[in-house]
Amino acid sequence: MRSSLGELLALDRPLLADGATGTNFFGMGLGPGEPPELWNTDQPEKVRRLHDDFIAAGADIILTNTFGCNRYRLQLHGAEDRTREIAEAAATIAGAAADAVDRPVVVAGSVGPTGELLAPLGTMTEADARAAFVEEIEGLAAGGADVAWIETKSAPGEMRAAAQAAIDVGLPYTVTGSFDTAGRTMMGLRPGELADVFAGLPVAPLAIGANCGVGASDLLVAIQQMGTDDHVVIAKSNCGIPQFRGADVEYTGDPPLMGRYATLAVDSGARIIGGCCGTSPEHLAEMRRRLDEHERAHQPTLDEIVAHVGPLTNTAASAGSDDAPTRNRRRRRG
């Protein structure tokens, strides 16, 4: 059964968003360097299977397989002219999965970063980014997506360009940043500054928040800095910390850890909780169970967060230090 995000938020209960795309597809045969977005047309049954598994695990919100579905990312695979086609196919697949169950499920159109740097650091302008995002979001809307889920952004200009594109197309939108560089995004944006990026736009985001990053503890600290009394906040953490096992990347979080993270996210003020890289349907099912049993408690302290889900990765940065060491990480909604 299809639903809008606004309708589900009106129920005034925590909503569960889905988990990872790439890391789950790797287990289904996605090869190294292969873009998962092309599976929307080449392997639609596998894309549908992952949506079905997340819904069966209890997801209220499923994200389309379109994280890299913009012409800048697709041109790496010679598919830049297929942006709208692939986005529409992805939304159609997710919509069919939502329609197949008798409870409300939101289809959120994933809009990831372009991978390009905005001028003056790079050659892409905000107008270029906006046009690319319009192309993608038009496809998502044509396929029936309810909301543009703008995620894993680091540059305020690119966030704003994506938001303007959603407004241009007529879709409501949400925005999450990845605060994985000394407690800020790679481009220096603090969690508490995220809402200000959209000031003056004719339509405000339905929700803001954090996703991906360097682990649950750092993400929880980030969302606590976002003014959860003033905004609907999204928490979509990686499943623990990525570690290399030979050529493979594995995440350290098990289902109990993700269950603890989910309840801490609610206590920290998040209204929408999900998993990012490494989060499987099994993890999500435990998060659903814990959320259903949980009654919101006091906002956890840093010591409580660390005790339940592990130490901070960016300790100084999470404490608000301006001179904490920075680090760059490759981003993928994995």
C-alpha positions in Angstrom: 0.0 0.0 0.0 1.5 3.3 -1.0 1.6 6.3 1.3 3.1 9.7 1.4 5.9 10.7 3.9 3.7 13.5 5.2 0.9 11.0 6.0 3.2 8.7 7.9 4.8 11.5 9.8 1.4 12.5 11.0 1.1 9.2 12.8 3.6 10.6 15.3 5.6 7.4 15.7 9.2 6.6 14.8 9.4 5.6 11.1 11.8 2.9 9.9 13.7 3.6 6.7 15.5 0.8 4.9 19.1 -0.3 4.8 22.0 -0.6 2.4 21.9 -1.0 -1.3 25.4 -1.7 -2.6 26.6 -4.0 0.1 23.5 -6.1 -0.2 23.7 -6.2 -4.0 27.3 -7.4 -3.7 25.9 -10.5 -2.0 23.5 -10.9 -4.9 26.2 -10.9 -7.6 27.0 -7.2 -8.2 30.6 -7.0 -9.4 33.4 -4.7 -8.4 32.9 -1.3 -10.1 29.6 -2.3 -11.6 27.0 0.4 -11.1 23.9 -0.9 -9.2 21.7 1.7 -11.0 21.9 -0.3 -14.2 20.3 -3.3 -12.4 17.0 -1.3 -12.6 16.8 -2.3 -16.2 19.2 -5.3 -16.4 18.4 -7.1 -13.2 15.0 -5.7 -12.0 14.0 -8.9 -10.2 17.1 -8.6 -7.9 16.2 -4.9 -7.1 12.7 -5.9 -6.4 13.9 -8.7 -4.1 15.8 -6.3 -1.9 12.9 -4.0 -1.6 10.7 -6.9 -0.7 13.2 -8.1 1.9 13.4 -4.7 3.6 9.6 -4.3 3.6 9.3 -7.8 5.2 11.8 -6.7 7.8 9.5 -3.8 8.7 10.6 -0.8 6.7 8.1 2.0 6.4 10.3 3.8 3.8 12.2 2.2 0.9 14.7 4.1 -1.1 15.0 3.6 -4.9 18.1 2.2 -6.4 19.2 5.5 -7.8 22.0 6.8 -5.5 24.3 7.4 -8.4 21.6 8.0 -11.0 22.7 11.4 -12.3 24.4 12.2 -15.5 27.8 12.9 -13.9 27.9 9.5 -12.2 26.4 7.6 -15.1 28.7 9.1 -17.7 31.5 7.0 -16.1 29.6 4.0 -17.5 28.5 5.6 -20.8 24.9 5.8 -19.6 24.5 9.5 -18.9 21.7 9.8 -21.6 19.7 7.1 -19.7 19.3 9.1 -16.5 15.6 9.6 -16.7 14.8 6.1 -18.0 16.8 4.4 -15.2 15.3 6.7 -12.5 11.8 6.0 -13.7 12.4 2.2 -13.8 13.8 2.3 -10.3 10.8 4.1 -8.8 8.4 1.8 -10.7 10.1 -1.3 -9.2 10.0 0.2 -5.6 6.4 1.2 -6.1 5.4 -2.3 -7.1 7.0 -3.6 -3.9 5.1 -1.1 -1.8 1.8 -1.8 -3.6 2.2 -5.5 -2.8 1.7 -5.2 0.9 -1.3 -4.2 3.0 0.3 -1.6 5.1 1.5 1.9 4.1 5.0 2.1 2.6 6.7 5.3 1.3 8.7 5.2 -1.9 11.6 7.6 -1.5 13.6 8.6 -4.6 17.3 8.4 -3.6 19.3 11.4 -4.9 23.0 11.0 -4.1 25.9 13.3 -4.9 27.2 14.0 -8.4 30.8 13.2 -7.4 31.8 16.6 -8.8 33.2 19.7 -7.1 31.4 22.9 -7.3 33.2 26.0 -8.6 35.6 27.5 -7.6 37.0 24.2 -6.4 35.8 22.4 -9.5 34.0 23.2 -12.8 30.4 22.3 -11.9 28.1 25.3 -11.1 25.0 25.1 -8.9 23.0 25.6 -12.1 24.6 22.6 -13.7 23.9 20.5 -10.6 20.3 21.7 -10.4 19.8 20.7 -14.0 21.2 17.3 -13.5 19.1 16.7 -10.4 15.9 17.9 -12.2 16.6 15.3 -14.9 16.9 12.5 -12.2 14.0 13.7 -10.1 11.7 14.0 -13.1 12.3 10.3 -13.7 11.7 9.4 -10.1 8.4 11.4 -10.1 7.3 9.7 -13.4 7.9 6.3 -11.8 5.7 7.3 -8.8 8.2 8.3 -6.1 6.5 10.1 -3.2 9.5 12.1 -2.0 13.0 13.1 -3.2 15.4 11.6 -0.7 18.5 13.8 -1.1 21.3 12.1 0.8 25.0 11.8 1.5 25.7 15.4 0.5 28.7 17.4 1.7 28.6 20.7 -0.1 25.9 23.2 0.9 25.6 24.4 -2.7 24.9 20.9 -4.0 22.4 20.3 -1.2 20.6 23.5 -2.2 20.7 22.7 -5.9 19.1 19.3 -5.3 16.4 20.9 -3.1 15.7 23.5 -5.8 15.4 20.7 -8.3 12.9 18.8 -6.2 10.9 22.0 -5.9 11.1 22.6 -9.6 9.7 19.1 -10.3 7.0 19.4 -7.6 8.2 16.7 -5.2 8.5 17.1 -1.4 12.1 16.4 -0.3 14.3 15.5 2.6 18.1 16.1 2.9 20.8 14.3 4.8 24.5 15.1 5.0 27.4 12.9 5.8 29.3 14.4 8.8 32.3 12.2 8.5 35.2 14.7 8.4 36.1 15.8 11.9 32.4 16.1 12.8 31.5 18.1 9.7 30.8 17.3 6.1 33.9 17.1 3.8 33.1 20.7 2.8 33.0 21.9 6.4 29.3 22.1 7.1 28.4 21.5 10.8 25.3 19.5 11.7 23.7 22.5 13.4 24.1 24.5 10.2 22.2 22.1 7.9 18.8 23.6 8.2 20.1 27.1 7.3 21.1 25.8 3.9 17.5 25.8 2.8 16.5 29.2 4.3 14.7 31.3 1.7 13.6 28.4 -0.5 9.9 28.4 -1.3 9.4 24.9 0.1 11.3 23.7 3.2 12.5 20.1 3.5 10.1 17.6 5.2 13.1 16.4 7.2 16.8 16.8 7.6 19.4 14.6 9.1 22.6 12.5 8.8 23.4 9.4 7.0 26.5 7.2 6.2 29.4 8.7 8.1 31.9 6.9 10.3 29.6 4.9 12.7 26.6 5.1 14.9 28.1 7.0 17.8 29.3 9.9 15.6 26.0 10.0 13.7 24.0 10.2 17.0 26.1 13.1 18.2 25.5 14.8 14.9 21.8 14.6 15.0 21.7 15.8 18.6 23.2 19.1 17.2 20.4 19.6 14.6 17.6 21.0 16.8 15.3 18.0 16.9 12.6 20.1 18.6 12.4 22.3 15.4 12.9 19.8 12.7 11.9 16.2 11.7 15.3 14.5 11.9 16.6 11.5 10.0 19.2 9.1 11.4 20.6 6.6 8.9 23.8 5.2 10.2 26.3 2.8 8.7 26.2 -0.6 10.3 29.3 -0.2 12.5 32.7 0.6 11.1 34.0 -0.6 7.7 37.0 -2.9 7.8 38.9 -4.5 5.0 39.0 -8.3 4.8 41.3 -8.9 1.9 39.6 -7.2 -1.1 36.2 -7.1 0.7 34.8 -4.5 3.0 32.8 -5.7 6.0 31.0 -3.7 8.6 31.4 -4.4 12.3 27.8 -3.9 13.4 25.6 -6.9 14.3 21.8 -6.8 14.6 21.9 -6.2 18.4 24.2 -3.1 17.9 21.8 -1.7 15.2 18.9 -2.3 17.5 20.6 -0.4 20.3 21.5 2.4 17.8 17.8 2.6 16.7 16.5 3.3 20.2 19.3 5.7 21.0 18.4 7.6 17.8 14.8 7.9 19.0 16.0 9.1 22.4 18.2 11.6 20.5 15.2 13.1 18.8 15.2 11.3 15.4 11.7 10.6 13.9 13.0 8.6 11.0 15.6 5.9 11.7 17.3 3.6 9.2 20.6 2.0 8.2 23.2 2.9 5.6 26.2 1.0 4.4 26.4 -2.6 5.6 22.8 -2.7 6.9 21.0 -5.9 5.8 17.4 -6.9 6.1 18.4 -9.0 9.2 19.8 -5.8 10.9 16.6 -3.9 9.9 14.3 -6.6 11.4 16.1 -6.2 14.8 15.8 -2.4 14.5 12.0 -2.8 13.9 11.6 -5.1 16.9 13.5 -2.7 19.2 11.6 0.4 17.9 8.2 -1.3 18.5 9.1 -2.1 22.1 10.8 1.2 22.9 9.3 4.2 24.7 11.3 7.4 24.2 13.5 8.2 27.1 16.0 11.0 28.0 18.5 12.2 25.4 21.5 10.0 25.9 24.8 11.5 27.0 28.0 10.9 25.1 29.1 8.4 27.7 25.8 6.5 27.3 26.2 6.5 23.5 29.7 5.1 23.7 28.7 2.5 26.2 25.9 1.2 24.0 27.3 1.4 20.5 31.0 2.0 20.8 33.6 4.8 20.8 33.6 7.8 18.6 35.7 7.8 15.5 36.2 11.6 15.4 36.4 12.3 19.1 37.7 15.8 19.0 35.4 16.8 16.1 32.3 15.4 17.8 33.1 17.6 20.8 33.0 20.6 18.6 36.7 21.2 18.1 37.6 23.4 15.1 41.1 22.2 14.8 40.4 18.4 14.8 42.2 16.4 12.1 40.3 15.9 8.9 39.8 12.8 6.9 38.4 12.1 3.5 36.3 9.0 2.7 34.8 7.5 -0.4 31.0 7.9 -0.3 28.5 5.3 -1.5 25.1 4.5 -0.2 26.4 1.0 0.4 
